[in-house]
Amino acid sequence: VDQEKFYGYTSGGGTQISSAFELSKDIIENRYPLDEWNIYMFYLSDGENWGQDNVKCAEYLSTLQRWCNVIGITEVKPTARWAEFGRHIENRLTDGTLDPATVITTLVKTHDDILTQLKNLLLVGNGQWLEV
């Protein structure tokens, strides 16, 4: 999306986030031999997801974390009552399903947070939401 839509969009419709992770898995498997590539994957979202798809996302991330140097997950202005994805990932980091040294989470509340949080995705490996 362009900058205007990125910063101006609020909410509507819905997302099946696992489709992005499924596609990433397929692309990595078919195009990027792990012995030849360092893989960094970044996902930015408003945190909205359909029902039980969060479970499917965690399953894909469990596989992808073995292949990637970093998986950065950023929520942009999540709406608390709909944004369940970030909380689900945080729970998987806490229970050990996901590795906090590889799966890094951040939160963007304002335009000024973006560069800071992108840097944090590459510098911090503690698996905690980083609030600016």
MDTraj code that builds the backbone (N, CA, C; nanometers):
import mdtraj as md
import numpy as np

residues = "VAL ASP GLN GLU LYS PHE TYR GLY TYR THR SER GLY GLY GLY THR GLN ILE SER SER ALA PHE GLU LEU SER LYS ASP ILE ILE GLU ASN ARG TYR PRO LEU ASP GLU TRP ASN ILE TYR MET PHE TYR LEU SER ASP GLY GLU ASN TRP GLY GLN ASP ASN VAL LYS CYS ALA GLU TYR LEU SER THR LEU GLN ARG TRP CYS ASN VAL ILE GLY ILE THR GLU VAL LYS PRO THR ALA ARG TRP ALA GLU PHE GLY ARG HIS ILE GLU ASN ARG LEU THR ASP GLY THR LEU ASP PRO ALA THR VAL ILE THR THR LEU VAL LYS THR HIS ASP ASP ILE LEU THR GLN LEU LYS ASN LEU LEU LEU VAL GLY ASN GLY GLN TRP LEU GLU VAL".split()
xyz = np.array([
    [0.0840, -0.1184, 0.0000],
    [0.0000, 0.0000, 0.0000],
    [0.0879, 0.1240, 0.0000],
    [0.0304, 0.2336, -0.0460],
    [0.1061, 0.3581, -0.0451],
    [0.1023, 0.4204, 0.0944],
    [0.1816, 0.5252, 0.1142],
    [0.1969, 0.5881, 0.2462],
    [0.0635, 0.6398, 0.2995],
    [-0.0165, 0.7014, 0.2139],
    [-0.1449, 0.7563, 0.2576],
    [-0.2365, 0.6470, 0.3117],
    [-0.2463, 0.5361, 0.2401],
    [-0.3309, 0.4254, 0.2864],
    [-0.2727, 0.3626, 0.4128],
    [-0.1397, 0.3473, 0.4179],
    [-0.0746, 0.2835, 0.5328],
    [-0.1067, 0.3573, 0.6616],
    [-0.0962, 0.4902, 0.6587],
    [-0.1175, 0.5690, 0.7801],
    [-0.2635, 0.6076, 0.8015],
    [-0.3449, 0.6022, 0.6982],
    [-0.4822, 0.6469, 0.7102],
    [-0.5837, 0.5367, 0.7314],
    [-0.5481, 0.4145, 0.7028],
    [-0.6410, 0.3027, 0.7128],
    [-0.6681, 0.2702, 0.8587],
    [-0.7916, 0.2482, 0.8908],
    [-0.8235, 0.2157, 1.0298],
    [-0.8596, 0.0686, 1.0438],
    [-0.9712, 0.0267, 0.9893],
    [-1.0110, -0.1121, 1.0059],
    [-1.1214, -0.1449, 0.9071],
    [-1.1284, -0.2706, 0.8729],
    [-1.2352, -0.3144, 0.7851],
    [-1.1994, -0.4473, 0.7238],
    [-1.2990, -0.5293, 0.7004],
    [-1.2727, -0.6600, 0.6417],
    [-1.2091, -0.7518, 0.7420],
    [-1.0972, -0.8061, 0.7089],
    [-1.0288, -0.8980, 0.7973],
    [-0.9119, -0.9610, 0.7260],
    [-0.8334, -1.0316, 0.8001],
    [-0.7119, -1.0898, 0.7450],
    [-0.7020, -1.2350, 0.7876],
    [-0.6503, -1.3154, 0.7012],
    [-0.6104, -1.4511, 0.7360],
    [-0.4582, -1.4500, 0.7259],
    [-0.3952, -1.4146, 0.8376],
    [-0.2511, -1.3906, 0.8416],
    [-0.1706, -1.5128, 0.7987],
    [-0.2189, -1.6302, 0.8305],
    [-0.1421, -1.7506, 0.7981],
    [-0.1110, -1.7616, 0.6497],
    [-0.1934, -1.7011, 0.5638],
    [-0.1665, -1.7092, 0.4196],
    [-0.0323, -1.6438, 0.3850],
    [0.0043, -1.5366, 0.4564],
    [0.1347, -1.4721, 0.4325],
    [0.2485, -1.5632, 0.4764],
    [0.2323, -1.6305, 0.5903],
    [0.3377, -1.7194, 0.6390],
    [0.3463, -1.8466, 0.5557],
    [0.2324, -1.8935, 0.5065],
    [0.2334, -2.0104, 0.4183],
    [0.3081, -1.9780, 0.2885],
    [0.2796, -1.8614, 0.2310],
    [0.3482, -1.8197, 0.1090],
    [0.4977, -1.8016, 0.1338],
    [0.5331, -1.7407, 0.2462],
    [0.6752, -1.7239, 0.2809],
    [0.7444, -1.8583, 0.2913],
    [0.6806, -1.9521, 0.3583],
    [0.7369, -2.0874, 0.3726],
    [0.7598, -2.1498, 0.2345],
    [0.6594, -2.1416, 0.1463],
    [0.6714, -2.1991, 0.0124],
    [0.7826, -2.1326, -0.0681],
    [0.7925, -2.0000, -0.0605],
    [0.8965, -1.9283, -0.1343],
    [1.0354, -1.9677, -0.0847],
    [1.0522, -1.9712, 0.0468],
    [1.1827, -2.0088, 0.1027],
    [1.2192, -2.1504, 0.0621],
    [1.1247, -2.2433, 0.0756],
    [1.1507, -2.3836, 0.0415],
    [1.1889, -2.4018, -0.1048],
    [1.1260, -2.3261, -0.1933],
    [1.1435, -2.3481, -0.3361],
    [1.2478, -2.2596, -0.4046],
    [1.2877, -2.1488, -0.3391],
    [1.3770, -2.0558, -0.4079],
    [1.5063, -2.0238, -0.3344],
    [1.5114, -2.0468, -0.2045],
    [1.6254, -1.9997, -0.1260],
    [1.6851, -2.1127, -0.0419],
    [1.7811, -2.1850, -0.0973],
    [1.8454, -2.2913, -0.0203],
    [1.9057, -2.2354, 0.1088],
    [1.8748, -2.2990, 0.2199],
    [1.9160, -2.2479, 0.3506],
    [2.0671, -2.2436, 0.3677],
    [2.1389, -2.3270, 0.2957],
    [2.2843, -2.3254, 0.3075],
    [2.3483, -2.2137, 0.2244],
    [2.2664, -2.1410, 0.1475],
    [2.3175, -2.0332, 0.0634],
    [2.2644, -1.8953, 0.1020],
    [2.1637, -1.8886, 0.1876],
    [2.0961, -1.7620, 0.2157],
    [2.0830, -1.7358, 0.3652],
    [2.0969, -1.6101, 0.4031],
    [2.0564, -1.5620, 0.5351],
    [1.9190, -1.4998, 0.5150],
    [1.8218, -1.5467, 0.5896],
    [1.6842, -1.5049, 0.5653],
    [1.6325, -1.4221, 0.6825],
    [1.5821, -1.3046, 0.6492],
    [1.5193, -1.2136, 0.7455],
    [1.3771, -1.1890, 0.6962],
    [1.2796, -1.2132, 0.7796],
    [1.1406, -1.1987, 0.7403],
    [1.0731, -1.0963, 0.8317],
    [0.9967, -1.0044, 0.7722],
    [0.9276, -0.9020, 0.8500],
    [0.7813, -0.8998, 0.8124],
    [0.6967, -0.8950, 0.9143],
    [0.5517, -0.8887, 0.8939],
    [0.4970, -0.7707, 0.9739],
    [0.4291, -0.6780, 0.9071],
    [0.3642, -0.5639, 0.9719],
    [0.2142, -0.5785, 0.9543],
    [0.1402, -0.5534, 1.0622],
    [-0.0027, -0.5798, 1.0608],
    [-0.0731, -0.4910, 1.1618],
    [-0.2051, -0.4822, 1.1498],
    [-0.2848, -0.4165, 1.2528],
    [-0.3239, -0.5156, 1.3616],
    [-0.2840, -0.6409, 1.3481],
    [-0.3095, -0.7425, 1.4498],
    [-0.4423, -0.8131, 1.4363],
    [-0.5232, -0.7719, 1.3413],
    [-0.6522, -0.8367, 1.3231],
    [-0.6335, -0.9653, 1.2443],
    [-0.7038, -1.0691, 1.2869],
    [-0.6938, -1.1987, 1.2220],
    [-0.8250, -1.2731, 1.2412],
    [-0.8501, -1.3702, 1.1552],
    [-0.9723, -1.4490, 1.1636],
    [-0.9587, -1.5625, 1.2644],
    [-1.0464, -1.5655, 1.3630],
    [-1.0657, -1.6766, 1.4550],
    [-0.9438, -1.7573, 1.4921],
    [-0.9467, -1.8834, 1.4595],
    [-0.8424, -1.9776, 1.4988],
    [-0.7184, -1.9710, 1.4101],
    [-0.7125, -1.8743, 1.3205],
    [-0.5967, -1.8639, 1.2318],
    [-0.4683, -1.8326, 1.3078],
    [-0.4788, -1.7743, 1.4268],
    [-0.3592, -1.7465, 1.5068],
    [-0.2830, -1.8744, 1.5392],
    [-0.3554, -1.9826, 1.5631],
    [-0.2921, -2.1121, 1.5915],
    [-0.2132, -2.1578, 1.4692],
    [-0.2744, -2.1459, 1.3527],
    [-0.2073, -2.1839, 1.2279],
    [-0.0829, -2.0980, 1.2043],
    [-0.0932, -1.9681, 1.2353],
    [0.0220, -1.8777, 1.2210],
    [0.1383, -1.9242, 1.3073],
    [0.1103, -1.9583, 1.4321],
    [0.2155, -2.0031, 1.5236],
    [0.2808, -2.1314, 1.4720],
    [0.2033, -2.2179, 1.4101],
    [0.2601, -2.3410, 1.3526],
    [0.3567, -2.3079, 1.2394],
    [0.3167, -2.2173, 1.1504],
    [0.4075, -2.1757, 1.0422],
    [0.5318, -2.1076, 1.0991],
    [0.5131, -2.0192, 1.1962],
    [0.6275, -1.9498, 1.2559],
    [0.7223, -2.0472, 1.3248],
    [0.6683, -2.1530, 1.3817],
    [0.7522, -2.2543, 1.4457],
    [0.8474, -2.3181, 1.3447],
    [0.7989, -2.3406, 1.2245],
    [0.8849, -2.3929, 1.1169],
    [0.9789, -2.2845, 1.0660],
    [0.9248, -2.1672, 1.0362],
    [1.0038, -2.0584, 0.9786],
    [1.1166, -2.0122, 1.0707],
    [1.0958, -2.0183, 1.2016],
    [1.2004, -1.9725, 1.2943],
    [1.3258, -2.0587, 1.2850],
    [1.3144, -2.1809, 1.2359],
    [1.4321, -2.2673, 1.2178],
    [1.5107, -2.2275, 1.0932],
    [1.4478, -2.1552, 1.0023],
    [1.5086, -2.1186, 0.8754],
    [1.5571, -1.9743, 0.8712],
    [1.5001, -1.8897, 0.9550],
    [1.5254, -1.7453, 0.9464],
    [1.6215, -1.6982, 1.0548],
    [1.7021, -1.5990, 1.0203],
    [1.7873, -1.5348, 1.1198],
    [1.7019, -1.4522, 1.2149],
    [1.6040, -1.3830, 1.1592],
    [1.5112, -1.3011, 1.2371],
    [1.3746, -1.3070, 1.1708],
    [1.2715, -1.3168, 1.2532],
    [1.1343, -1.2955, 1.2082],
    [1.0834, -1.1781, 1.2895],
    [1.0637, -1.0661, 1.2232],
    [1.0145, -0.9463, 1.2900],
    [0.8657, -0.9322, 1.2694],
    [0.7936, -0.9204, 1.3792],
    [0.6489, -0.9034, 1.3723],
    [0.6148, -0.7710, 1.4393],
    [0.5557, -0.6810, 1.3620],
    [0.5205, -0.5487, 1.4126],
    [0.3712, -0.5263, 1.3973],
    [0.3097, -0.4818, 1.5049],
    [0.1700, -0.4403, 1.4976],
    [0.1670, -0.2884, 1.4902],
    [0.0888, -0.2385, 1.3936],
    [0.0750, -0.0955, 1.3711],
    [-0.0634, -0.0528, 1.4196],
    [-0.0647, 0.0336, 1.5207],
    [-0.1879, 0.0859, 1.5781],
    [-0.2953, -0.0218, 1.5957],
    [-0.2670, -0.1277, 1.6714],
    [-0.3685, -0.2321, 1.6880],
    [-0.4886, -0.1809, 1.7661],
    [-0.6070, -0.2247, 1.7253],
    [-0.7293, -0.1950, 1.7980],
    [-0.7488, -0.3071, 1.8987],
    [-0.7451, -0.2737, 2.0247],
    [-0.7402, -0.3728, 2.1327],
    [-0.8431, -0.4842, 2.1192],
    [-0.9654, -0.4512, 2.0857],
    [-1.0655, -0.5577, 2.0874],
    [-1.0544, -0.6519, 1.9687],
    [-0.9879, -0.6115, 1.8615],
    [-0.9738, -0.6982, 1.7449],
    [-0.8335, -0.7554, 1.7285],
    [-0.7345, -0.6915, 1.7836],
    [-0.5955, -0.7304, 1.7602],
    [-0.5541, -0.8433, 1.8543],
    [-0.5828, -0.9654, 1.8148],
    [-0.5493, -1.0829, 1.8951],
    [-0.4173, -1.1471, 1.8531],
    [-0.3716, -1.1167, 1.7336],
    [-0.2529, -1.1837, 1.6799],
    [-0.1300, -1.1618, 1.7673],
    [-0.1012, -1.0369, 1.8011],
    [0.0170, -1.0056, 1.8819],
    [0.0142, -1.0748, 2.0170],
    [-0.1013, -1.0744, 2.0807],
    [-0.1119, -1.1426, 2.2110],
    [-0.0877, -1.2924, 2.1970],
    [-0.1384, -1.3499, 2.0888],
    [-0.1175, -1.4931, 2.0671],
    [0.0315, -1.5239, 2.0476],
    [0.0991, -1.4421, 1.9692],
    [0.2427, -1.4627, 1.9463],
    [0.3196, -1.4431, 2.0765],
    [0.2838, -1.3413, 2.1538],
    [0.3481, -1.3198, 2.2841],
    [0.3327, -1.4428, 2.3733],
    [0.2145, -1.5022, 2.3747],
    [0.1919, -1.6223, 2.4548],
    [0.2779, -1.7383, 2.4058],
    [0.2954, -1.7509, 2.2749],
    [0.3802, -1.8587, 2.2200],
    [0.5275, -1.8336, 2.2513],
    [0.5669, -1.7088, 2.2613],
    [0.7037, -1.6769, 2.3037],
    [0.7225, -1.7112, 2.4508],
    [0.6231, -1.6814, 2.5307],
    [0.6302, -1.7082, 2.6744],
    [0.6299, -1.8571, 2.7052],
    [0.5472, -1.9334, 2.6328],
    [0.5381, -2.0768, 2.6628],
    [0.6479, -2.1599, 2.5953],
    [0.7354, -2.0936, 2.5172],
    [0.8485, -2.1635, 2.4572],
    [0.8212, -2.2235, 2.3207],
    [0.7012, -2.2100, 2.2694],
    [0.6703, -2.2602, 2.1353],
    [0.7509, -2.1856, 2.0300],
    [0.7655, -2.0547, 2.0503],
    [0.8460, -1.9721, 1.9597],
    [0.9698, -1.9227, 2.0325],
    [1.0776, -1.9069, 1.9575],
    [1.2075, -1.8687, 2.0131],
    [1.2235, -1.7170, 2.0144],
    [1.2319, -1.6563, 2.1336],
    [1.2447, -1.5102, 2.1411],
    [1.3771, -1.4567, 2.0865],
    [1.4735, -1.5432, 2.0598],
    [1.5979, -1.4977, 1.9984],
    [1.5807, -1.4797, 1.8473],
    [1.4761, -1.5387, 1.7912],
    [1.4517, -1.5299, 1.6473],
    [1.3254, -1.4501, 1.6159],
    [1.2194, -1.4752, 1.6902],
    [1.0920, -1.4068, 1.6664],
    [1.0883, -1.2823, 1.7547],
    [1.0946, -1.1663, 1.6900],
    [1.1025, -1.0383, 1.7599],
    [0.9728, -0.9632, 1.7341],
    [0.9140, -0.9076, 1.8385],
    [0.7883, -0.8354, 1.8239],
    [0.8047, -0.6896, 1.8636],
    [0.7369, -0.6012, 1.7903],
    [0.7392, -0.4592, 1.8211],
    [0.5997, -0.4017, 1.7997],
    [0.5810, -0.2818, 1.8510],
    [0.4527, -0.2130, 1.8402],
    [0.4765, -0.0710, 1.7900],
    [0.4026, -0.0319, 1.6871],
    [0.4120, 0.1031, 1.6317],
    [0.2809, 0.1746, 1.6614],
    [0.2915, 0.2828, 1.7365],
    [0.1727, 0.3624, 1.7702],
    [0.1629, 0.4892, 1.6868],
    [0.2783, 0.5446, 1.6470],
    [0.2796, 0.6685, 1.5694],
    [0.3773, 0.6562, 1.4538],
    [0.3689, 0.7494, 1.3599],
    [0.4582, 0.7533, 1.2448],
    [0.6040, 0.7563, 1.2886],
    [0.6332, 0.8294, 1.3960],
    [0.7712, 0.8434, 1.4440],
    [0.8288, 0.7133, 1.4999],
    [0.7446, 0.6178, 1.5335],
    [0.7898, 0.4905, 1.5902],
    [0.8504, 0.3967, 1.4861],
    [0.8180, 0.4173, 1.3593],
    [0.8501, 0.3177, 1.2572],
    [0.9993, 0.2900, 1.2465],
    [1.0812, 0.3899, 1.2250],
    [1.2250, 0.3684, 1.2085],
    [1.2855, 0.3087, 1.3352],
    [1.2455, 0.3594, 1.4506],
    [1.2961, 0.3072, 1.5783],
    [1.2647, 0.1590, 1.5923],
    [1.1413, 0.1217, 1.5624],
    [1.1022, -0.0178, 1.5800],
    [1.1659, -0.1087, 1.4757],
    [1.1838, -0.0608, 1.3540],
    [1.2544, -0.1428, 1.2553],
    [1.3984, -0.1695, 1.3003],
    [1.4624, -0.0687, 1.3579],
    [1.5968, -0.0900, 1.4134],
    [1.5921, -0.1916, 1.5267],
    [1.4909, -0.1813, 1.6123],
    [1.4777, -0.2756, 1.7237],
    [1.4601, -0.4191, 1.6768],
    [1.3942, -0.4373, 1.5621],
    [1.3767, -0.5722, 1.5089],
    [1.5110, -0.6369, 1.4780],
    [1.6066, -0.5565, 1.4407],
    [1.7382, -0.6097, 1.4064],
    [1.8356, -0.6098, 1.5236],
    [1.8083, -0.5342, 1.6275],
    [1.9025, -0.5203, 1.7382],
    [1.8641, -0.5961, 1.8650],
    [1.7376, -0.6254, 1.8827],
    [1.6909, -0.6838, 2.0081],
    [1.6397, -0.8245, 1.9829],
    [1.6800, -0.9170, 2.0675],
    [1.6358, -1.0555, 2.0550],
    [1.5713, -1.1061, 2.1805],
    [1.4876, -1.0253, 2.2462],
    [1.4290, -1.0717, 2.3724],
    [1.2842, -1.1131, 2.3612],
    [1.2233, -1.1016, 2.2422],
    [1.0879, -1.1490, 2.2232],
    [0.9805, -1.0715, 2.2972],
    [1.0082, -0.9507, 2.3391],
    [0.9101, -0.8712, 2.4110],
    [0.8599, -0.7587, 2.3213],
    [0.7359, -0.7149, 2.3444],
    [0.6847, -0.5989, 2.2727],
    [0.7645, -0.4778, 2.3162],
    [0.8172, -0.4050, 2.2231],
    [0.8972, -0.2874, 2.2517],
    [0.8117, -0.1650, 2.2297],
    [0.7778, -0.0952, 2.3348],
    [0.6926, 0.0222, 2.3232],
    [0.7770, 0.1473, 2.3268],
    [0.7499, 0.2380, 2.2336],
    [0.8224, 0.3649, 2.2276],
    [0.7498, 0.4659, 2.3127],
])
top = md.Topology()
chain = top.add_chain()
for i, resn in enumerate(residues, 1):
    res = top.add_residue(resn, chain, resSeq=i)
    for name in ("N", "CA", "C"):
        top.add_atom(name, md.element.get_by_symbol(name[0]), res)
traj = md.Trajectory(xyz[None], top)
